[in-house]
Amino acid sequence: MHKAILLLKKIPKGKVATYKELARVCGTSPRAIGRIMAKNKDPLNYPCYKVVSSDGRICGYSGRGGLRGKQALLKKDGIRVKNGRIDKEHFYNF
């Protein structure tokens, strides 16, 4: 399992990580992180919905419900989404 997938468990409730932040920690590119997240075989245990773009946009979710499903999961986690974006106060850095 890729390090980026394992790091998902370290993101606290109410926080998100960016593709860019995961790329920095893993020594790769944000696009590569996106491909890794898309191949996540266990999204219930490794919450890839907690990964957003560096400007806070909700993007890149192929899980159940698509982007609406991602937004619902974030809301359940206590993260408010406004106009398709998450406030940077919710960003988590490793």
Backbone torsions as a table, in degrees:
resi	resn	phi	psi	omega
1	MET	NA	136.9	-178.3
2	HIS	-68.6	146.5	179.4
3	LYS	-53.4	-38.1	-178.5
4	ALA	-61.3	-38.6	178.4
5	ILE	-66.6	-43.0	179.7
6	LEU	-64.0	-34.8	179.7
7	LEU	-65.6	-22.9	-179.1
8	LEU	-57.2	-33.7	-179.5
9	LYS	-69.5	-17.9	-178.5
10	LYS	-87.5	-9.2	179.1
11	ILE	-76.4	117.5	-177.4
12	PRO	-67.4	159.6	175.2
13	LYS	-59.4	137.4	-179.4
14	GLY	86.1	5.5	-180.0
15	LYS	-128.2	158.9	174.6
16	VAL	-133.2	159.5	172.1
17	ALA	-114.6	158.1	177.0
18	THR	-99.4	158.2	174.3
19	TYR	-57.3	-39.1	-178.9
20	LYS	-64.6	-42.1	179.4
21	GLU	-65.5	-44.3	177.2
22	LEU	-63.4	-37.8	178.1
23	ALA	-63.9	-41.4	179.1
24	ARG	-60.1	-48.0	-177.4
25	VAL	-67.4	-34.8	-176.6
26	CYS	-91.7	-6.8	179.5
27	GLY	69.8	40.8	179.9
28	THR	-140.7	-164.3	-178.7
29	SER	-102.3	157.0	175.5
30	PRO	-58.2	-36.0	178.6
31	ARG	-64.1	-39.7	178.0
32	ALA	-63.3	-39.3	177.5
33	ILE	-62.2	-41.3	176.9
34	GLY	-58.3	-42.9	178.7
35	ARG	-65.7	-38.7	178.9
36	ILE	-64.8	-44.0	179.6
37	MET	-63.1	-37.6	-179.7
38	ALA	-64.2	-24.8	-179.3
39	LYS	-95.8	5.8	-179.8
40	ASN	-59.8	115.9	-176.6
41	LYS	-87.7	-8.7	-176.7
42	ASP	-136.9	66.6	-175.4
43	PRO	-67.1	-17.2	176.9
44	LEU	-71.6	-36.1	179.6
45	ASN	-96.1	-22.4	179.0
46	TYR	-123.9	91.1	-168.4
47	PRO	-72.4	82.3	-179.7
48	CYS	-68.7	-13.0	176.3
49	TYR	-66.0	-14.5	-179.8
50	LYS	-84.9	12.4	179.2
51	VAL	-110.7	126.4	-177.1
52	VAL	-131.3	171.6	178.1
53	SER	-71.7	163.5	-175.5
54	SER	-68.4	-15.3	175.9
55	ASP	-98.0	9.3	176.2
56	GLY	89.7	-1.2	-180.0
57	ARG	-68.8	141.8	173.1
58	ILE	-83.4	121.7	-178.4
59	CYS	-153.3	168.6	170.0
60	GLY	59.4	56.0	178.3
61	TYR	-128.1	118.5	179.8
62	SER	-106.6	10.5	178.3
63	GLY	-74.4	-176.4	-177.6
64	ARG	-56.0	127.1	177.7
65	GLY	85.4	-0.4	179.5
66	GLY	58.9	-144.7	-177.3
67	LEU	-64.5	-32.4	176.0
68	ARG	-65.7	-39.1	177.1
69	GLY	-64.2	-41.3	177.8
70	LYS	-62.2	-45.0	179.7
71	GLN	-61.9	-40.9	179.1
72	ALA	-64.1	-40.5	178.1
73	LEU	-65.7	-39.6	177.9
74	LEU	-64.5	-42.3	179.1
75	LYS	-62.2	-41.5	178.0
76	LYS	-61.0	-30.0	179.1
77	ASP	-81.9	-1.8	179.2
78	GLY	89.5	16.6	-179.4
79	ILE	-102.7	121.0	-179.6
80	ARG	-84.9	132.6	178.2
81	VAL	-111.1	126.0	179.4
82	LYS	-127.3	123.7	-178.9
83	ASN	55.0	39.0	177.0
84	GLY	75.8	11.5	-178.3
85	ARG	-129.3	157.1	176.9
86	ILE	-111.0	135.6	178.1
87	ASP	-65.8	142.3	-175.8
88	LYS	-63.9	-13.1	176.3
89	GLU	-63.0	-20.2	179.5
90	HIS	-90.7	-2.6	-177.9
91	PHE	-72.6	139.9	179.0
92	TYR	-116.5	133.4	176.1
93	ASN	-112.9	137.1	179.3
94	PHE	-81.3	NA	NA
